[in-house]
Amino acid sequence: MAGKNPLVSPILKWVGGKRQLLDSIVPLIPEYSTYYEPFVGGGAVLFGTQPKKAVINDSNEELMNVYRVIKEDPEELIAKLKEHQEKNCEPYFYEVRSLDRDKDAYRSLTRVEKAARIIYLNKTCYNGLFRVNSSGEFNSPWGRYKKPNIVNEETIHALCQYLNKGKITILCGDYREALKGIRKGAFVYFDPPYMPISASASFTGYTAAGFGPQEQKALKEQCDRLTKRGIKFLLSNSACPFIEDLYRDYKIEYVSAKRAINANPEKRGAIEEVLVRNYEPDR
């Protein structure tokens, strides 16, 4: 990790974030010409490895807007976050959260205002959880934090520098579109919405659209196509019979991660996940 800026780190807490698994993931990443991450989420692997050339994508428009604003308008974003910090309290939180209930009013917000809203809500909502309902409206409750880190200027400036210094293409849409034009020599890290290990463990609330068994199968078919073209991929998912069987023809490693999205603290803890790949690592 020499030469990496340690201040380049996730700005948002994201469901299934990979920061705690970097020690397992990074050694498996091979040499590549261009790094692709079609489900970038909080960006822990991207920011932990800081590739010089990358294509990042997510279907979540709010998320990708945050990255674009950090890249292009960091000072305006910081100024807006300072406004949120000064006004932060429970009634204000719900006032800001409710902005997406009126679609016309929400559309009138600038992209900086939208990005600052999401960062503010993420830093102050319960468990730092980005969650939307079936209408795509943010619905996590107030978190009651005494001193939430709403304005993280160091991280914003570091991310801005990285996103501008490197050749980083920021996309928002279907993961398959993000892979169009990919060439041999590139590397793809897939971190899709996980297959639930049980009905109670299901969580796909960071986007209004679900990612069920059919979507998982379609993703596996995409992995097959990459393999036929000689393009290396690494994929994270839950360790469950469905995924284990789906990727039975690939190399599978098991890792443990602590997940804290359950509303009941007693039910949070280490769960087993899989790392699937179609190559031998360089190590």
JOMO-V468855 format. One record per residue. SS is DSSP state (A for helix, B for strand, O for the rest). OMEGA is omega in radians with two decimals (* if undefined). D_FIRST is the distance of its C-alpha to the first C-alpha in Angstrom with 2 decimals. Layout:
<<SS OMEGA D_FIRST> <SS OMEGA D_FIRST>>
//
This chain:
<<O -3.13 0.00> <O 3.11 3.81> <O 3.13 6.39> <O 3.09 5.81> <O -3.09 9.04> <O 3.12 9.32> <O 3.08 12.85> <O -3.05 12.21> <O -3.10 13.29> <O 3.10 16.37> <O -3.11 19.64> <O 2.97 21.78> <O -2.99 22.22> <O 3.11 22.76> <O 3.12 24.57> <O -3.13 22.37> <O -2.99 19.12> <O -3.09 16.09> <A -3.09 14.04> <A -3.13 15.33> <A -3.09 14.64> <A -3.13 10.93> <A 3.09 10.73> <A -3.05 13.49> <A -3.02 12.65> <A 3.14 9.12> <A -3.14 10.30> <A -3.09 13.36> <O -3.11 12.18> <O 3.00 13.75> <O -3.11 13.71> <O 3.07 15.62> <O 3.13 17.48> <O 3.12 17.53> <B 3.09 15.88> <B 3.00 18.67> <B -3.02 18.82> <O 3.06 22.56> <O -2.90 22.52> <O 3.11 19.75> <O -3.13 21.22> <O 3.00 19.16> <O -3.08 16.08> <A -3.12 13.61> <A 3.09 11.87> <A -3.06 12.28> <A 3.10 11.00> <A -3.13 8.08> <A 3.06 6.94> <O 3.09 9.07> <O -3.14 10.93> <O 3.12 13.25> <B -3.06 16.20> <B 2.98 17.00> <B -3.13 20.17> <B -3.05 20.20> <B 2.93 23.39> <B 3.13 25.19> <O -3.11 28.91> <O -3.08 28.88> <A 3.14 30.22> <A -3.12 29.68> <A -3.08 25.95> <A 3.04 25.48> <A 3.09 27.76> <A -3.12 25.48> <A 3.13 22.59> <A -3.13 25.12> <A 3.09 26.59> <A -3.13 23.33> <A -2.96 22.72> <A -3.06 26.32> <O -3.04 28.04> <A -3.08 25.73> <A 3.07 28.45> <A 3.13 31.11> <A -3.14 28.95> <A 3.13 28.32> <A -3.14 32.06> <A 3.11 33.02> <A 3.10 30.76> <A 3.05 32.44> <A 3.11 35.76> <A -3.11 34.74> <A -3.14 33.61> <A -3.07 36.98> <A -2.99 38.93> <O 3.03 36.95> <O -3.06 39.35> <A 3.12 40.47> <A 3.14 43.10> <A 3.10 40.80> <A -3.10 38.08> <A 3.06 40.65> <A 3.13 41.97> <A -3.14 38.57> <A -3.05 37.96> <A -3.06 41.39> <A -3.12 40.72> <A 3.08 39.88> <A 3.08 43.23> <O -3.00 45.11> <A 3.13 43.73> <A 3.14 45.57> <A -3.12 44.37> <A 3.13 40.78> <A -3.13 40.93> <O 3.10 42.14> <O 3.05 38.93> <O -3.14 36.68> <A 3.07 33.21> <A 3.11 31.87> <A 3.11 34.25> <A -3.14 33.11> <A 3.14 29.40> <A 3.12 30.25> <A -3.10 32.49> <A 3.12 29.88> <A 3.13 27.32> <A -3.13 30.24> <A -3.14 31.50> <A -3.11 28.12> <A -3.03 27.73> <A -3.12 31.33> <B -3.11 32.38> <A 3.07 32.77> <A 3.13 29.59> <A -2.96 27.61> <O 3.03 28.69> <O -3.11 29.03> <O 3.08 32.18> <B 3.09 34.93> <O -3.07 38.37> <O 3.09 40.03> <O 3.14 40.94> <O -3.13 37.37> <O 3.13 38.10> <B -3.06 35.65> <O 3.02 37.26> <O -3.11 35.09> <O 3.10 37.18> <B -3.05 36.76> <O 3.09 34.28> <O 3.09 36.07> <O -3.12 33.04> <O -3.12 34.15> <O 3.13 31.37> <O -3.12 29.12> <O -3.05 26.20> <O -3.10 27.75> <O -3.13 26.66> <O -3.02 22.93> <A -3.11 23.03> <A -3.13 19.65> <A -3.14 17.90> <A 3.14 20.41> <A -3.14 19.98> <A 3.11 16.17> <A 3.12 16.61> <A 3.14 19.49> <A -3.13 17.69> <A -3.08 14.92> <A 3.12 17.70> <A -3.12 19.81> <A 3.13 17.54> <O 3.06 16.24> <B -3.03 18.87> <B 3.09 18.85> <B -3.10 22.10> <B -3.12 23.19> <B 3.07 25.92> <B -3.14 28.08> <O 3.14 30.17> <O -3.09 30.50> <A -3.13 27.44> <A 3.09 29.55> <A -3.12 30.18> <A -3.10 26.49> <O 3.13 26.25> <O -3.14 29.22> <O 3.13 28.63> <O -3.09 25.53> <O 3.10 25.44> <O -3.05 24.53> <O 3.08 21.03> <O 3.09 19.70> <B -3.12 17.86> <B 2.98 19.05> <B 3.11 17.68> <B 3.02 20.81> <O -3.04 20.98> <O 2.94 24.75> <O -3.03 27.12> <O 2.97 27.52> <O -3.13 30.75> <O 3.08 32.50> <O 3.04 32.98> <O -3.13 36.23> <A -3.11 38.36> <A -3.10 37.53> <A -3.06 33.77> <O 3.02 33.93> <O 3.02 32.00> <O -2.99 31.64> <O 3.11 32.70> <O 2.99 29.98> <O -3.09 31.99> <O 3.13 35.76> <O -3.13 35.58> <O 3.12 34.97> <O -3.03 32.96> <O -3.09 35.27> <A -3.13 35.96> <A 3.10 37.02> <A 3.09 33.88> <A 3.12 31.83> <A 3.12 33.97> <A 3.10 33.57> <A 3.11 29.78> <A 3.11 30.10> <A 3.08 32.42> <A 3.09 29.82> <A 3.10 27.38> <A -3.13 30.27> <A 3.09 30.75> <A -3.12 27.15> <A 3.13 27.48> <A 3.14 30.74> <O 3.12 29.13> <O -3.14 26.38> <O -3.07 23.60> <B 3.06 20.87> <B 3.00 20.38> <B -3.06 18.83> <B 3.04 20.92> <B 3.04 21.00> <B 3.13 24.45> <B 3.09 26.70> <O 3.13 27.95> <O -3.08 31.57> <A -3.11 34.24> <A -3.11 34.34> <A 3.14 30.68> <A 3.13 30.77> <A -3.10 33.88> <A -3.08 32.74> <O -3.06 29.72> <O -3.13 31.52> <O -3.13 31.14> <O 3.12 27.32> <B -3.09 24.83> <B 3.01 24.39> <B -3.12 22.18> <B 3.10 22.96> <B 3.10 20.80> <B 3.13 22.14> <B 3.07 21.42> <B 3.12 23.38> <B -3.02 25.17> <O -3.12 27.25> <O 3.12 29.26> <O -3.14 32.53> <O 3.12 35.09> <O -3.10 36.17> <A -3.12 33.69> <A -3.11 35.19> <A 3.06 34.09> <O 3.12 30.41> <B -3.09 28.18> <B 3.04 25.98> <B -3.10 26.68> <B 3.08 25.69> <B 3.12 23.78> <B 2.96 23.19> <B -3.08 20.45> <B 3.13 22.44> <B -3.11 21.46> <O -3.07 23.53> <O 3.00 21.60> <O -3.12 20.33> <O -3.10 16.56> <O -3.05 15.19> <O * 14.20>>
//
